[in-house]
Amino acid sequence: MADSPAGRPTTHQELDSEQLAKLAAEACDDRKAVDIRLIRVDEVSSLADWFVICSGLSDVQVRAIARSAEDQIEETTGRLPLRREGQKEGRWMLLDYGEVIVHVLTPSERTYYDLESFWGHGEQVRFVSSTSAVSP
């Protein structure tokens, strides 16, 4: 068990792939990502179980969204991505966690690569933020 900066012990959670994908989507939402989608690809590909795809409206926002996902996953699970791509360019960042791959793209890159159509045979879920729900 590692210590947090405040000296308190930190515990990390073991998450299944769907929980990890939802955690990544929440972290993307924290940085105002646009049109967050989760695509279950485990039945159609051996690449991963889930893709999380979202847009950032600028290179700076794309980097911030990806960093938020990486930080939140590391804080919760203690895991770092196996691979990270696109950090210099900032138009498309990829974080590969094995069973979950997070894609953060600018709108023009997202339109160009059209991952949702390419992986359209996987089950697609539009992410709805738990914080956007209106309480009674």
SULVEN-V596008 format. One record per residue. N is the residue number from 1. PHI is phi in degrees with one decimal (none if undefined). PSI is psi as a letter, one per 40 degrees, with the letter a starting at -180 (* if undefined). NEAR is the number of other ideal C-beta (glycine too) atoms within 8 Angstrom. Layout:
# SULVEN-V596008
n=N phi=PHI psi=PSI near=NEAR
n=N phi=PHI psi=PSI near=NEAR
This chain:
# SULVEN-V596008
n=1 phi=none psi=h near=5
n=2 phi=-88.7 psi=i near=6
n=3 phi=-97.0 psi=i near=8
n=4 phi=-78.2 psi=i near=8
n=5 phi=-56.2 psi=d near=4
n=6 phi=-83.3 psi=e near=4
n=7 phi=89.4 psi=e near=5
n=8 phi=-84.2 psi=i near=6
n=9 phi=-65.0 psi=i near=7
n=10 phi=-109.2 psi=i near=8
n=11 phi=-118.0 psi=i near=5
n=12 phi=-109.2 psi=i near=8
n=13 phi=-93.5 psi=i near=6
n=14 phi=-91.6 psi=h near=4
n=15 phi=-114.5 psi=i near=9
n=16 phi=-76.3 psi=i near=5
n=17 phi=-62.8 psi=d near=12
n=18 phi=-68.0 psi=d near=9
n=19 phi=-63.3 psi=d near=8
n=20 phi=-64.0 psi=d near=15
n=21 phi=-62.9 psi=d near=13
n=22 phi=-67.4 psi=d near=10
n=23 phi=-62.0 psi=d near=13
n=24 phi=-62.1 psi=d near=16
n=25 phi=-63.2 psi=d near=13
n=26 phi=-60.7 psi=d near=11
n=27 phi=-64.8 psi=d near=14
n=28 phi=-64.1 psi=d near=17
n=29 phi=-62.7 psi=d near=12
n=30 phi=-59.5 psi=d near=8
n=31 phi=-105.1 psi=f near=12
n=32 phi=62.9 psi=f near=7
n=33 phi=-62.2 psi=i near=13
n=34 phi=-106.3 psi=i near=9
n=35 phi=51.0 psi=g near=7
n=36 phi=-79.1 psi=h near=13
n=37 phi=-129.0 psi=i near=13
n=38 phi=-113.3 psi=h near=14
n=39 phi=-122.7 psi=h near=14
n=40 phi=-83.9 psi=h near=12
n=41 phi=-118.3 psi=e near=13
n=42 phi=-63.2 psi=d near=9
n=43 phi=-87.5 psi=e near=5
n=44 phi=-121.6 psi=e near=7
n=45 phi=-155.7 psi=i near=8
n=46 phi=-98.4 psi=e near=2
n=47 phi=-64.8 psi=d near=5
n=48 phi=-165.3 psi=i near=13
n=49 phi=-90.0 psi=d near=10
n=50 phi=-138.5 psi=i near=16
n=51 phi=-111.4 psi=h near=15
n=52 phi=-113.1 psi=h near=17
n=53 phi=-124.2 psi=h near=12
n=54 phi=-153.1 psi=i near=16
n=55 phi=-118.6 psi=i near=11
n=56 phi=-117.9 psi=i near=17
n=57 phi=-81.9 psi=e near=7
n=58 phi=-152.6 psi=i near=7
n=59 phi=-58.7 psi=d near=10
n=60 phi=-63.2 psi=d near=8
n=61 phi=-67.8 psi=d near=12
n=62 phi=-57.5 psi=d near=16
n=63 phi=-63.2 psi=d near=12
n=64 phi=-64.8 psi=d near=10
n=65 phi=-64.2 psi=d near=17
n=66 phi=-62.2 psi=d near=13
n=67 phi=-64.3 psi=d near=9
n=68 phi=-61.8 psi=d near=12
n=69 phi=-62.3 psi=d near=15
n=70 phi=-62.1 psi=d near=12
n=71 phi=-63.1 psi=d near=9
n=72 phi=-66.7 psi=d near=13
n=73 phi=-66.4 psi=d near=16
n=74 phi=-63.9 psi=d near=10
n=75 phi=-63.1 psi=d near=6
n=76 phi=-80.2 psi=d near=10
n=77 phi=-112.2 psi=e near=12
n=78 phi=79.7 psi=e near=6
n=79 phi=-97.2 psi=i near=8
n=80 phi=-109.7 psi=i near=5
n=81 phi=-63.9 psi=i near=10
n=82 phi=-69.2 psi=d near=6
n=83 phi=-150.4 psi=i near=7
n=84 phi=-133.5 psi=h near=10
n=85 phi=-129.0 psi=i near=8
n=86 phi=83.5 psi=e near=10
n=87 phi=-62.3 psi=d near=9
n=88 phi=-66.6 psi=d near=4
n=89 phi=-72.9 psi=d near=7
n=90 phi=77.8 psi=e near=10
n=91 phi=-86.9 psi=d near=10
n=92 phi=-150.9 psi=h near=13
n=93 phi=-114.0 psi=i near=16
n=94 phi=-126.1 psi=h near=12
n=95 phi=-120.4 psi=h near=15
n=96 phi=-106.1 psi=h near=11
n=97 phi=-106.9 psi=e near=13
n=98 phi=87.9 psi=c near=6
n=99 phi=-82.1 psi=e near=8
n=100 phi=-133.0 psi=h near=14
n=101 phi=-121.0 psi=h near=12
n=102 phi=-101.2 psi=h near=14
n=103 phi=-114.3 psi=h near=12
n=104 phi=-121.0 psi=h near=16
n=105 phi=-130.5 psi=i near=15
n=106 phi=-71.9 psi=i near=13
n=107 phi=-55.0 psi=d near=9
n=108 phi=-67.7 psi=d near=7
n=109 phi=-67.0 psi=d near=10
n=110 phi=-65.0 psi=d near=12
n=111 phi=-65.0 psi=d near=7
n=112 phi=-61.7 psi=d near=6
n=113 phi=-82.4 psi=d near=9
n=114 phi=44.0 psi=f near=8
n=115 phi=-60.7 psi=d near=11
n=116 phi=-61.1 psi=d near=10
n=117 phi=-73.0 psi=d near=6
n=118 phi=-59.9 psi=d near=7
n=119 phi=-102.1 psi=f near=13
n=120 phi=-61.2 psi=e near=7
n=121 phi=-80.4 psi=e near=4
n=122 phi=-89.0 psi=i near=12
n=123 phi=-67.2 psi=h near=5
n=124 phi=-107.3 psi=h near=11
n=125 phi=-128.3 psi=h near=8
n=126 phi=-79.8 psi=h near=7
n=127 phi=-75.0 psi=h near=13
n=128 phi=-121.0 psi=h near=5
n=129 phi=-62.5 psi=h near=8
n=130 phi=-70.7 psi=d near=6
n=131 phi=-82.7 psi=e near=5
n=132 phi=-85.9 psi=e near=6
n=133 phi=-69.4 psi=h near=6
n=134 phi=-87.2 psi=h near=4
n=135 phi=-86.7 psi=i near=3
n=136 phi=-68.2 psi=* near=2
